[in-house]
Amino acid sequence: MNATAASTVSQREGKEYVRTFLFSMKIDSPLAKMHIVSKVVSILLVSLIVVKLMDMQRPDPVGVVVLAGLGLFSLYLGGVIAWLFRSYLVVLFPMLGTLIVTWLVFNPDPGTRVFFQLPLYAGSVQLQLSVGLVVFVAAPLIYFRFTRRIFWGLVAGTALVILLNRVDLNPSLRLAEFRLFQPISLVISDKNVVVAVTKVFGYATMVFGSLTLVMTTRDAEVAGTLRQTRIPYAVSFFASVMLRSLSMAVLDYGTIRQAQVARGVDLQDKSIFAKLLDLARISVPLIVTMIRRSTEVADAVMARGMTSLSANPVTFRETRPLNTFDVLVMLLFVALTVVVYAFSFNLTHLLGVVPWA
């Protein structure tokens, strides 16, 4: 069956969305009409471009911001951007923020102008005894001796150590000192910030591209494409079963969550750690369900007489030819890749936003 014909039938049946790996995509979306080969090639080429634009010597923050906007626009065309931000907002932005902080700490590039500098680690470790150390250890032990609890003892010990340091009543005796790794300083400079922003938006572009692929592609498309490219039948069959299992796992996950809600489990207004704990609890019945489904699929395949020696197996697959739009999209990204790598194209330098870019 041709994929375009299948889409037309679904539209006649009044369907507005079609199930994908992770979501339901608008059936009339431009991405729904693209061949999966053009999607994969485009995303791989965009990733290559991003790697070049994230070069530390000549970063291109404007270029990666444009590509990140293109990734968000592709998610918008697929009708999945609202669901993406509702579901991944709690993970996406903390991840990007952590990446910025990590880059600033472990890559202290002074650039041409330093805005802020703070030594974090001197590069050596000192072994010493001090009054503050004795107080910090003794306070929790004494508190635990009388209350069988330790938290407020740690709080009291920390407060006493801070007080001793403030009033200069914390003499110490140095026992030994040895070097360990390199000194670490937090340096916020013009180039450091630009490179960090470039890295963050570059990795965000890759994430958006990967999500676009899995959120706007159906398992039937992958199976059809594998057969179009003359992949052996056994490989195509097991790949299609695996991809279909992923789609069913997402449905089972939603079913388990709804079952928890029906049993009175509160899934709202929880901290990040509580949500992670909920995911860990859901994973147990989800894995059991996936194992049961795999045995059901195996029994169904055997009941239909399919073995590795099956001759002329009957297959159902959706296929679609590469249309003009697919070819134009791939040619566009191929040309952009050539321009970036062969001619060292840098949009930031072209606009003169950063003089040293």
C-alpha positions as CSV (number, residue, x, y, z in Angstrom):
1,M,0.0,0.0,0.0
2,N,1.3,3.4,-0.9
3,A,1.8,5.7,2.1
4,T,0.0,8.6,0.4
5,A,-3.0,6.4,-0.3
6,A,-3.1,5.3,3.4
7,S,-3.0,9.0,4.5
8,T,-5.9,9.8,2.2
9,V,-8.0,6.9,3.6
10,S,-7.3,8.1,7.1
11,Q,-8.4,11.6,6.2
12,R,-11.6,10.3,4.7
13,E,-12.3,8.4,8.0
14,G,-12.1,11.8,9.8
15,K,-8.7,11.2,11.6
16,E,-6.7,14.3,12.4
17,Y,-3.7,12.6,14.0
18,V,-1.7,9.5,13.3
19,R,0.3,7.5,15.8
20,T,4.1,7.8,15.7
21,F,6.8,6.4,17.9
22,L,6.4,8.9,20.8
23,F,3.3,10.9,20.0
24,S,0.4,11.5,17.5
25,M,1.3,13.7,14.5
26,K,-1.1,15.8,12.5
27,I,-2.0,13.7,9.5
28,D,-1.8,16.7,7.1
29,S,1.5,17.9,8.4
30,P,4.3,18.6,5.8
31,L,6.5,16.3,7.8
32,A,4.0,13.5,7.4
33,K,4.5,13.7,3.7
34,M,8.2,13.5,3.8
35,H,10.1,10.3,3.1
36,I,12.0,9.0,6.1
37,V,15.2,8.9,4.1
38,S,15.0,12.6,3.6
39,K,14.4,13.1,7.3
40,V,17.3,11.0,8.3
41,V,19.7,12.5,5.8
42,S,18.6,16.1,6.7
43,I,19.1,15.5,10.5
44,L,22.5,13.9,10.0
45,L,23.7,16.8,7.8
46,V,22.4,19.3,10.3
47,S,24.3,17.5,13.0
48,L,27.5,17.8,10.9
49,I,26.9,21.5,10.4
50,V,26.4,22.0,14.1
51,V,29.6,20.3,14.9
52,K,31.5,22.7,12.6
53,L,29.6,25.7,14.0
54,M,30.6,24.8,17.6
55,D,34.3,25.1,16.8
56,M,35.9,26.8,19.8
57,Q,38.2,28.9,17.7
58,R,35.5,30.3,15.5
59,P,32.1,29.7,17.1
60,D,29.0,30.7,15.3
61,P,26.3,31.3,17.9
62,V,24.0,33.1,15.4
63,G,24.2,30.1,13.1
64,V,23.3,27.5,15.8
65,V,20.5,29.7,17.1
66,V,19.0,29.8,13.6
67,L,19.3,26.0,13.3
68,A,17.7,25.5,16.7
69,G,14.9,27.7,15.6
70,L,14.6,25.5,12.5
71,G,14.4,22.5,14.7
72,L,11.6,24.0,16.8
73,F,9.8,25.1,13.6
74,S,9.9,21.5,12.4
75,L,8.3,20.3,15.7
76,Y,5.7,23.0,15.3
77,L,4.9,21.8,11.7
78,G,4.4,18.3,13.1
79,G,2.0,19.6,15.8
80,V,4.0,18.2,18.6
81,I,5.8,21.2,20.0
82,A,3.2,21.9,22.8
83,W,3.4,18.3,24.0
84,L,7.2,18.4,23.8
85,F,7.4,21.4,26.1
86,R,4.8,20.0,28.6
87,S,6.6,16.7,28.8
88,Y,10.3,17.6,28.5
89,L,10.4,21.1,30.0
90,V,11.3,19.7,33.4
91,V,14.4,17.9,31.9
92,L,15.3,20.0,28.9
93,F,16.1,23.4,30.4
94,P,17.9,22.1,33.5
95,M,20.0,20.0,31.2
96,L,20.9,23.0,29.1
97,G,21.6,25.1,32.2
98,T,23.8,22.4,33.6
99,L,25.7,22.3,30.3
100,I,26.4,26.0,30.5
101,V,27.7,25.9,34.1
102,T,29.9,22.8,33.3
103,W,31.4,24.5,30.3
104,L,32.1,27.7,32.2
105,V,33.8,25.8,35.1
106,F,35.9,23.4,33.1
107,N,36.9,25.8,30.2
108,P,38.2,29.0,31.8
109,D,39.0,30.9,28.5
110,P,39.7,34.6,29.4
111,G,38.9,35.8,25.9
112,T,39.4,39.5,25.4
113,R,37.4,40.7,28.4
114,V,36.8,39.0,31.7
115,F,33.5,39.8,33.5
116,F,33.9,37.6,36.6
117,Q,36.6,35.3,38.0
118,L,36.4,33.1,41.0
119,P,39.0,30.4,42.1
120,L,37.2,27.1,42.9
121,Y,40.1,24.7,43.4
122,A,43.8,25.5,44.0
123,G,45.1,22.3,42.5
124,S,46.3,20.8,45.8
125,V,44.8,19.0,48.8
126,Q,45.7,19.8,52.3
127,L,45.5,17.4,55.3
128,Q,45.1,19.3,58.5
129,L,43.6,19.3,61.9
130,S,41.6,22.3,63.1
131,V,39.2,23.3,65.9
132,G,36.4,23.6,63.3
133,L,36.9,20.0,62.2
134,V,36.7,18.8,65.7
135,V,33.5,20.8,66.3
136,F,32.0,19.7,63.0
137,V,32.5,16.0,63.9
138,A,31.6,16.3,67.6
139,A,28.4,18.3,67.2
140,P,26.5,15.6,65.2
141,L,27.8,12.8,67.5
142,I,26.7,14.6,70.6
143,Y,23.3,15.4,69.1
144,F,22.9,11.8,68.0
145,R,23.8,10.5,71.4
146,F,20.8,12.2,73.0
147,T,18.2,12.3,70.2
148,R,19.1,9.4,67.9
149,R,18.9,11.8,65.0
150,I,21.7,13.5,63.0
151,F,20.3,16.2,60.7
152,W,20.1,19.1,63.1
153,G,23.4,18.0,64.6
154,L,25.0,18.5,61.1
155,V,23.3,21.9,60.8
156,A,24.6,22.9,64.3
157,G,28.1,21.8,63.4
158,T,28.1,23.7,60.2
159,A,26.8,26.8,61.8
160,L,29.5,26.6,64.6
161,V,32.3,26.2,62.0
162,I,31.1,29.2,60.1
163,L,31.0,31.2,63.4
164,L,34.5,30.1,64.3
165,N,35.8,31.2,60.9
166,R,34.1,34.5,61.1
167,V,35.7,35.4,64.5
168,D,39.1,33.9,63.7
169,L,38.9,31.2,66.4
170,N,39.7,28.3,64.1
171,P,43.5,27.5,64.4
172,S,44.7,24.6,62.3
173,L,47.7,22.3,62.1
174,R,48.8,21.3,58.6
175,L,49.9,17.7,58.4
176,A,50.5,17.3,54.6
177,E,49.8,18.8,51.2
178,F,49.9,17.2,47.8
179,R,48.9,18.3,44.3
180,L,45.8,16.7,42.7
181,F,44.7,17.6,39.1
182,Q,44.8,21.1,37.8
183,P,43.5,24.3,39.5
184,I,39.9,25.1,38.6
185,S,38.5,28.6,38.3
186,L,35.1,30.0,37.3
187,V,35.9,32.4,34.5
188,I,33.1,34.3,32.8
189,S,34.5,36.2,29.8
190,D,33.1,37.4,26.5
191,K,34.4,34.4,24.5
192,N,33.6,31.9,27.2
193,V,30.0,32.9,27.3
194,V,29.7,32.9,23.5
195,V,31.2,29.5,23.2
196,A,29.0,28.2,26.1
197,V,25.8,29.6,24.4
198,T,27.0,28.1,21.1
199,K,27.5,24.7,22.6
200,V,24.1,24.7,24.4
201,F,22.1,25.7,21.3
202,G,24.1,23.3,19.2
203,Y,23.3,20.3,21.4
204,A,19.7,21.6,21.6
205,T,19.5,21.5,17.8
206,M,20.6,17.9,17.8
207,V,18.0,17.0,20.4
208,F,15.3,18.8,18.5
209,G,16.3,17.0,15.3
210,S,16.2,13.6,17.0
211,L,12.9,14.3,18.6
212,T,11.5,15.5,15.2
213,L,12.5,12.1,13.7
214,V,11.0,9.9,16.4
215,M,7.9,12.1,16.9
216,T,7.0,12.4,13.2
217,T,7.8,8.9,12.0
218,R,5.6,5.8,12.1
219,D,6.9,2.3,12.4
220,A,5.2,1.2,9.2
221,E,7.3,3.8,7.3
222,V,10.5,2.4,8.6
223,A,9.5,-1.1,7.6
224,G,8.5,0.0,4.1
225,T,11.8,1.9,3.7
226,L,13.9,-1.1,4.7
227,R,12.2,-3.2,2.0
228,Q,12.6,-0.4,-0.5
229,T,16.3,-0.4,0.1
230,R,16.5,-4.2,-0.5
231,I,17.4,-5.0,3.1
232,P,17.1,-8.7,3.8
233,Y,13.6,-9.8,4.8
234,A,14.7,-11.2,8.2
235,V,16.4,-8.0,9.1
236,S,13.4,-5.9,8.0
237,F,11.0,-8.1,9.9
238,F,12.8,-8.0,13.2
239,A,13.4,-4.2,12.9
240,S,9.7,-3.6,12.2
241,V,8.7,-5.8,15.2
242,M,11.2,-3.9,17.4
243,L,9.9,-0.5,16.3
244,R,6.3,-1.6,16.7
245,S,7.1,-2.8,20.2
246,L,8.4,0.7,21.1
247,S,5.1,2.2,20.0
248,M,3.2,-0.3,22.0
249,A,5.4,0.3,25.0
250,V,4.4,4.0,24.9
251,L,0.7,3.0,24.8
252,D,1.3,0.6,27.7
253,Y,3.0,3.4,29.7
254,G,0.0,5.6,29.3
255,T,-2.3,2.8,30.3
256,I,-0.3,2.1,33.5
257,R,-0.3,5.8,34.4
258,Q,-4.1,6.0,34.0
259,A,-4.4,2.9,36.1
260,Q,-2.4,4.5,38.9
261,V,-4.6,7.6,38.7
262,A,-7.7,5.4,38.9
263,R,-6.3,3.9,42.1
264,G,-5.8,7.3,43.7
265,V,-2.1,7.9,43.0
266,D,-1.4,11.6,42.9
267,L,0.8,12.4,39.9
268,Q,0.6,16.2,40.1
269,D,2.6,18.8,42.0
270,K,5.6,16.6,42.7
271,S,9.2,17.4,42.8
272,I,11.6,16.2,40.2
273,F,12.9,13.4,42.4
274,A,9.4,12.3,43.2
275,K,8.6,12.1,39.5
276,L,11.7,10.1,38.9
277,L,10.7,7.7,41.7
278,D,7.3,7.3,40.0
279,L,9.0,6.5,36.7
280,A,11.0,3.8,38.5
281,R,7.8,2.3,39.9
282,I,6.1,2.3,36.5
283,S,9.1,0.6,34.9
284,V,8.4,-2.7,36.7
285,P,4.9,-3.4,35.4
286,L,6.0,-1.9,32.0
287,I,8.9,-4.3,31.6
288,V,6.6,-7.2,32.6
289,T,4.0,-6.1,30.0
290,M,6.7,-5.8,27.3
291,I,7.9,-9.3,28.1
292,R,4.4,-10.7,27.9
293,R,3.8,-8.9,24.6
294,S,7.0,-10.3,23.1
295,T,5.9,-13.9,23.9
296,E,2.5,-13.2,22.4
297,V,4.1,-11.9,19.2
298,A,6.4,-14.9,19.0
299,D,3.4,-17.3,19.5
300,A,1.4,-15.4,16.8
301,V,4.3,-15.7,14.3
302,M,4.8,-19.4,15.0
303,A,1.0,-20.0,14.7
304,R,1.1,-18.5,11.2
305,G,3.8,-20.9,10.2
306,M,6.6,-18.4,9.8
307,T,10.1,-19.8,10.1
308,S,13.5,-18.8,8.9
309,L,12.9,-21.2,6.0
310,S,9.6,-19.5,4.8
311,A,9.6,-19.2,1.1
312,N,8.0,-16.1,-0.6
313,P,6.7,-14.6,2.7
314,V,3.7,-12.3,2.4
315,T,4.5,-8.9,3.8
316,F,2.5,-5.8,4.4
317,R,4.4,-2.6,4.1
318,E,3.8,1.0,3.3
319,T,6.0,2.5,0.7
320,R,6.4,5.9,-0.8
321,P,8.7,7.2,-3.5
322,L,11.0,10.1,-3.0
323,N,9.1,13.2,-4.3
324,T,10.4,16.5,-5.5
325,F,10.2,18.1,-2.0
326,D,12.3,15.3,-0.5
327,V,15.0,15.8,-3.1
328,L,15.0,19.6,-2.7
329,V,15.3,19.3,1.1
330,M,18.3,17.0,0.9
331,L,20.0,19.1,-1.8
332,L,19.5,22.2,0.4
333,F,21.2,20.6,3.4
334,V,23.9,19.1,1.2
335,A,24.7,22.5,-0.2
336,L,24.6,24.1,3.2
337,T,27.1,21.5,4.5
338,V,29.4,22.1,1.6
339,V,29.3,25.9,2.2
340,V,30.0,25.5,5.9
341,Y,32.9,23.0,5.6
342,A,34.5,24.0,2.3
343,F,34.1,27.8,2.6
344,S,34.1,28.0,6.4
345,F,30.9,30.0,6.4
346,N,30.2,31.7,9.7
347,L,27.0,33.7,10.0
348,T,28.2,35.4,13.2
349,H,31.3,36.7,11.5
350,L,29.3,37.7,8.4
351,L,27.0,39.9,10.5
352,G,29.9,41.2,12.6
353,V,28.2,40.4,15.9
354,V,31.4,39.1,17.5
355,P,34.6,40.7,16.2
356,W,36.9,37.7,16.9
357,A,34.4,35.1,15.5
